[in-house]
Amino acid sequence: MLFRSVGNRLSDQENRLIAAAQQEGIPLTPAQITGNPTLKTAEATMASLPLSSGPMERTFRDQRQAFNRAVLSRAGVQANEASPDTLNRAFANIGQEFDNLSAQTTINVDRQFAQDIADVTQRYGRRLDGNVAGIFRSYVEDLYPSLQAAAQPGARPQIAGDVYKNIREDIGRSIRGAGQNPPLQRALHGIQDALDDAVERSSTGQLRDAWQDVRRRYSALMTVDKAMQGGTQADRAMGNIPYSGLKQAVQQSDSHGYSRGRGQLNELARVGEYLSNKVPDSGTVPRGQMANILTGGALFSAGTAGMDMGAGAAAALTPWAASRLYNTPLMRRYLTNQAMSQPLDLQGLYGAQAVQGLLSP
């Protein structure tokens, strides 16, 4: 049984994303690692044929779960899916962390805080639609007495930790409720960031480190929450973080920084965008041809993926067996090992009985 490896057709940027995915522990298919278009069509066809869909679908499912884990880990969440239950627990847990830290913190309302709120008002507040401008203005008005006091010479006004916690939680609820109004979300995020920055300036040592860590994880969790509002119904039903939804959420969180690679979820959003493009040609002709190859037992025939098999071995392979063989770790390593130039003898490597066992139910 003979196979030949295929060449790498990826750009330097695509290879960088492949390396990033592997660093995150996301398993990749031979087609994704090499960029070989025939392998991409073969994988999509195997995933769609009744007799070969099982092994291929398991591969894609494992990949999606690993991608979910990588994204959720940025929010400090250890889970395979971003279901409503998972996100509700995550928000409850991180909310408790905010409560605990707030109890240890008193915010010093300094001139920097006053300037930050003024900048947010100038940049976002005055451009909001009239039907939501009042929401933004209400939070600024709540802070106005402290801001006014901070402008007085020698004054050192403070905001108690529990007051800060209540304001921040209320702003967070308003942000999540404004999913259809990105300008309002950005304006409210500006107030929230100004408050959080003031908290960090008012704390030191381990307390400051803890605030920085919880802010980072909360920001990632908010991005995941926003991403789960997009994508397909199938993605949401399975708790998969939509590739397109994550990209859009990351872009919205920093519209000017996305193209520059800024943000803790930026690279994962790009990895997801790459993984979503499994098959460049979705036409029925290429898939039909591949289906004929599969049902004829010649998945690895000459002139398709740069591989060949002996006629007898090819005839013995059913679509299910071909798919199972294709998704073995050994075959993945071989197909993506560009250094190999000689055909691979699976009989010699596995042994005849092992090959038979590999292809048996």
Buried (B, 14 or more C-beta within 10 A) or exposed (E): BBBBBBEBEBEEEBEBBBEBBEEBEBBBBBBBBBBBBBBBBBBBBBBBBEBBBBBBBBBBEBBBBBBBBBBBBBBBBEBBBBBEEBBEEBBEBBBEBBEBBBEEBBBBBBEBBBEBBBEBBEEBBEEBEEEBBEBBBEBBEBBEEBBEBBEEEEEEBBBEBEBBBEBBBBBBEBBBEBEEBEBBBBBBBBBBBBBBBBBBBBBEEEBBEBBBEBBBBBBBBBBBBBBBBBBEEEBBEBBBBBBBBBBBBBBBBBEEEBEEEEBBBBBBBBBBBBBEEBBEEEEEEBBEBBBEBBBEBBBBBEEBBBBBBEEEBBEBBBBBBBBBBBBBEEBBEBBBEEEBEEBBEBBEEBEEEEBEEBBEE
